[in-house]
């Protein structure tokens, strides 16, 4: 795909090539996205700053709950950027002719510091290793492009959904077109993708639940849990607990890898069913605000409306294609 080095085309390329881990991305493409995410974070931070006074005045008021929901929605956008950001970083490494495995090595190196720190070798190591890793990553990201043979990205815009695909094909399409808001996805493509996501999320969620319970119970048994004495608790539990914490963060990061592909396959499924995909966004935003209104009041009608919105979405996801004879 042709490199697009201006701000707008770089944003478009960022999403459409979310599933491209074999191509390259230039320095301008990477740093335009850095700027865009910085501005997004700045806007979310301002919104958070505005929400704090509302919360301090009355944490149970309608205004406070609405501001909390808006802030949550703003920060939740970053959850959808993890997958395309990972592929963009890997493409930038390839563009500089640096093996993407160095990126994994830098991440592992950065985690060594905290592990050494909890082993009693000094808490300054918890800062030193990540700083060195960040500097190494920055140097690579600033390297110029180098001429090389580029593997073309297989996905094409406005691709129609494939009828009757199997589990493996659907999952592959789920990730390759993970940032593609164009084209359509058939029922089989959508529901196999959802099954895959459920298979990943449920076991890892149970692991997280039991791990957190084990850390809390273990801390209470070893030293008596005291929320104001985190340092003593960590030292009591040892390196094993820190490794579990790293694993928990890795699980959350893995979930973020599913967020954008799940959104785009749902978006394309709406289009394939002949329904405007903007309804998908509207349903979820309305559900978030209904949850806010119902948070303190326990309003049964609001809960029923939220449930109805979920049912409507399921019905739309199950509709046959509007453009072909779709039996799967």
N, C-alpha and C positions, 0 to 999 in steps of 0.2 A: 504494500500500500504506500502511496506517495506520502512523503513526510510533510506534515503541515506544521509550520513554525510560528504562526500567528496565534493570538490568544484564543479566539473563537474556534478555529479548526483544531487547535490542540485539545480543547475541552471535548469536542466531538470525538476526536480520535481516542482520547483517554477512555471514554466509555465504550465505544464500538469495539475497540481492540482489547477489552478487558481480559479476554481469553487468549490473547496472543502472548505466549511465553517464548517464542522462537524468533521473533523479529527484532527490530531495533527502534529506539526512540532517541531523538537528538537532544542536546542540552536545552535548547529553547522549549521544546515540548515538555521536558521534565520541570523546568523552573517556572513556566507559565502555570503549571498545575500546582506547584508549591505556592505561588502567589495566590491562586484561586482558593486553595485550602486555608491559607493564612487569613485571607479576608473573611472567609466563612467562619473560621474560628473566632476572629475578632468580633463579627456580628453576633455570634452565639454568646460570646463573653459579655458584650454590652447588654444583650437581652437578659442574661443571668444577673448582671448587676442591677438592672431595672426590677427584676423579680424579687430580689432580696428584701427591699423595703416593704413590698406587699406581704411577704411571708412574715416579717418581723411585726407588722401591724396586727395581722390576724391570719394565722396559718390555715384557718378553716373557712375563710371567706371565699366567695365565688371568684373575686378578682385575683386572689392569691393562687387559687387552683388553676385558673385559666393561664396566668403567667407561668406557673410551674409546667403546665402542659406545653405551652409554646416553647419554653426553654428546652424541655425534654425532646420535643420534635426537632428543634434546631440542632442539638447535639447528636441526636440519633442519626442524622444524615451522615456523620462520619463513619457509622457502622456499615454504610453501604459503599464506602470508598476503599475499604481494606483490600478487596479483591483486585480492582483495577490499579490500585497503588502498587501492589506487589508485582503485578505484571509489568507496569511501567518502569519500576526500579530494575527489574531483571533485564528489560529491553535496553535501558540506559547503560547497564553494565556491558551488555553485548555490543552496544554501539561504540563503547570505548575499548572494545576488544579485551575486556576483563571477564573471566569466567564467573557466571552468576553464583557458582559455589562459594566464591569468596564472600558473597553477601551472607550466606548461611554461616560461614566461618566467623565473620564479624559479629553476628548475633550471638553465637555460642561463646565467643571470647568475652563479649560484654556481660554475659551471665556468670562468668567465672568469678568476677569480683565479689558480687554479693555472697556467693557460696563460700569463698575464702573468708569473707568478713564474719559470717555466722560461725565459722570454724575457729574463731578467736584470733585471727591474724590481723585484725585492725579494720575498723569500719570505713576508713578512708579508701580501702580497696573497692568498696561498693560503689564509689564515685569514680575512681581512677580508671577502671577497666571500661565502663560504659563511655567515658569521655574519649578515651583512646579509640574505641570502636567507632564512635560518632565522627571523629576527625578522619579516620581512614575511609569511612563511607563517603564523607563530604568530598575528600580528594578525588575519589573515583568518579563521583557524580559530576565533578567539574572538568573531567578530562574531555578533550575534544573528540568529535566523531572520527572514526577511522574506516577507510574503505574496506569493504568485505562483501561477500556474497550473502544476500538476505533471503531468508526463507519466507515465501509469501504467506500471508494470513489466509486460511482456507475459507473463512466466513465471508459472505457477501451481503450487502444491504438488501432489504426487502425480500428476503428468502421466505418462500411459503413453507408451511408446516408439512412434515412428513407423516403420512398415514400409516398406522399399524407398526410403529417402530418398537424394538425390543428395549429391555432395561438398559443394557450397555450403551446402545446407540443414543438413547434419550439422555443419559447422564453425560455422555461426551458432548452432545449438543448443548446441554444445560450449561456447561462450563465454557465451551468455545464461544457461544453466543451470550455469555454471561453479562455483557453490557449492551446488548443489541436491542434497542427499542423499535427497530424497524421490522417489517415482515410479520409472520404469524407462527404460532406453535399449535400443533394438533392436540387433541385430548390425550392421546397416548404419550406424547412428549411431555405434557404437563404433569400427568398423574404419576408417571414413572419417576419424574424429577422430585415430586413431593414425597414419594415413598423413599427415595434415596435420602432426602433431607431428614425424614423421620427416623430412618435407621441410624443416621449419624447423631442426631440430637438427643434422642431418648436415652441411649446407654451413657453418653457422655454427661448428660444432666444428672443421672443417677449417681455416676461416679463423683461428680462435683458435690452433690448433696451429702453423700456418705463421707467424702474427704473433709468437707468443712465441719461436719459433726465430729469426726475423729479428732481434728485439730483442736476444736473447742473442748471436747471431753478430755482429751489428753492433756491439754494445758491446765484444766481444772484439777485433774488428778495429780499432776506433777508438782504444781506450784500454787494452785489456787488461782483461778482466772481473775485477773484484775485489768480492766480495760485501760487503766492509766499506767500500767507497767508492761507495755508491749515488749520492751527490750528484754526484760527478765523472762517473759513468756517465750520469746523466740529462742533465747539461749537454752531454756529448759527443754524445748522440743528438738532442737538441733537442726542439722543440715537436712534431714529427711523432710521436715515440715516445710522448709524453704523450697525443696524440690517439688513438693506437692503444690505449693503456691504457684511455682513456675508452670507446672502442668495445667493448673486451673486457668491461668492466663492464656496458655497455649490453646486450651479448649475454647475459650471465649473468642480468641482470634480466629480459630477454625470456623466457629459459627459465623463470624463476620464474612468469611469467604463464601458463605451460602446466601448472604443477604441480598446482594445485587443480582446474582443469577436468579434467585427466587422471585424478585420483583420483576425482572425483565421477562421471564417465562410467563408469569401471570399477566403482564401487560400484553404480550403477544397472543396469549390465549384469549383474552378479551377481544382483541382485534380479529382473531380467527373466528370467533363466535358472532362477529358483526356488532359488537358493543364497544362504544368509545372507551379506550383504556383509561381515560381520565376519571371514569367512574370508579376504577379501582383505587385511585388516590383519594377520591372524595369519600368513599366508604371507610377507608382507614382513618382519615382525618376526623370525620364525623364520629367514628367509634372512639377515638382518643378523647374528644371533647365530651362525649356522653359518659365516658369513664370518669372524667373530671367532675362532671356535674353530679354523678352518682356516688362519688368517693365518700362523702360524709352523710348524704341524705339517705342512702339506701333505697332509692326510688325504684320500685319494681317496674313501672312502665318504661323507664329509661333502660333498665337491664333487658327488658323484652325487645325494645327497639334495637339495641346493640346485637342481640341474638338474631333478630330478623335480618340485619345487615349481613351477618355472617352466612346465614342460610341463602340469601340472595346471591352472594358471591359464589357459594358452592354450586348453586344452580347454573350460574353463568359459566363457571369452569367446566361444567358437565355438558353444556350445549354443543351440538355438532357444528362443524364449520359452516359458515354461510356461503362459502365460495366453491366448495367441492362436495362430492358425496363422501362424507367422512364416517366411517364405521368404527374408528378407533381413536 
